[in-house]
Amino acid sequence: MNDTQFFEAARVLAEQAYWAASDGNGRIDFLSRRLLSRFLDDKEREIAVRAYQDYLRYYDANPRDARKLLGTGEAPQNPRANAVETAALAMLANQMFNLDEVLTK
């Protein structure tokens, strides 16, 4: 699941989430609805928010890593999207892609 093709799918989904909502909570909801066909429960949301915030902190401190991450794959990236936020969302989407519920149901 960490193959370039899967990560590229996570990146493209993250870009869609970035434009679909105006804040992190809405973007997390977008990812969960697309990948799980449901909203996250309270415990899941807490984990997702914490992971997203951790990724935001990391990429805010390392913007070059964010740009490198967003260059993964062949699909063109949207240069107007905030690289730090989109990279954080891509990492969260990649985590969610690896959930058993996404893979088997």
C-alpha positions in Angstrom: 0.0 0.0 0.0 3.0 2.3 0.1 3.6 1.9 -3.6 3.8 5.2 -5.6 0.4 4.5 -7.3 -1.4 4.2 -3.9 0.3 7.3 -2.5 -0.5 9.2 -5.7 -4.1 8.3 -5.2 -3.9 9.6 -1.6 -2.3 12.8 -2.8 -5.0 13.4 -5.4 -7.7 12.7 -2.8 -6.0 15.1 -0.4 -6.1 17.8 -3.0 -9.8 17.2 -3.6 -10.3 17.4 0.2 -8.4 20.6 0.4 -10.7 22.3 -2.1 -13.9 20.6 -0.8 -13.8 22.2 2.7 -12.5 25.3 4.3 -11.0 23.7 7.4 -9.3 20.6 8.8 -12.5 19.1 10.2 -14.3 19.4 7.0 -11.4 18.0 5.1 -11.2 15.0 7.4 -14.9 14.5 6.9 -14.4 14.5 3.2 -11.7 11.8 3.4 -13.8 9.6 5.7 -16.9 9.9 3.5 -14.9 9.1 0.3 -12.9 6.2 1.8 -15.3 4.7 4.4 -18.6 5.9 3.1 -19.4 7.2 6.6 -18.3 9.8 9.1 -15.7 8.9 11.8 -16.9 8.1 15.3 -15.6 10.2 18.1 -12.6 8.0 18.9 -11.7 7.7 15.3 -12.0 11.4 14.8 -9.8 12.1 17.7 -7.1 9.9 16.3 -7.4 11.4 12.8 -7.3 15.0 14.1 -4.2 14.2 16.2 -2.5 12.6 13.2 -3.4 15.5 10.9 -2.1 18.0 13.4 1.1 16.1 13.8 1.6 16.1 10.1 0.8 19.8 9.9 3.4 20.5 12.5 6.0 18.4 10.7 5.4 19.8 7.2 5.1 23.4 8.5 8.7 22.9 9.9 9.8 21.1 6.8 8.1 22.7 3.8 10.6 21.3 1.3 9.5 17.8 2.4 5.9 18.8 1.8 6.7 19.9 -1.8 8.8 16.7 -2.4 5.9 14.5 -1.1 3.4 16.3 -3.4 5.6 15.6 -6.4 5.0 11.8 -6.0 3.4 10.3 -9.0 2.4 11.5 -12.5 -0.8 13.3 -11.8 -0.2 17.0 -11.9 -0.5 18.8 -8.6 -2.4 22.0 -8.1 0.2 24.7 -7.3 -2.6 26.9 -5.7 -3.2 24.4 -2.9 -1.3 25.0 0.3 1.6 22.5 0.2 1.8 22.0 3.9 -1.9 21.3 4.4 -2.2 19.1 1.3 0.9 17.1 2.4 -0.7 16.5 5.8 -3.9 15.5 4.2 -2.1 13.1 1.8 -0.4 11.4 4.7 -3.8 11.1 6.6 -5.4 9.8 3.4 -2.6 7.2 3.0 -3.2 6.0 6.5 -6.9 5.7 5.9 -6.3 3.8 2.7 -4.5 1.2 4.8 -7.5 0.6 7.1 -9.0 -2.9 6.9 -12.4 -1.3 6.4 -11.2 0.4 3.3 -9.4 -2.6 1.9 -12.0 -5.3 2.4 -15.4 -3.7 2.8 
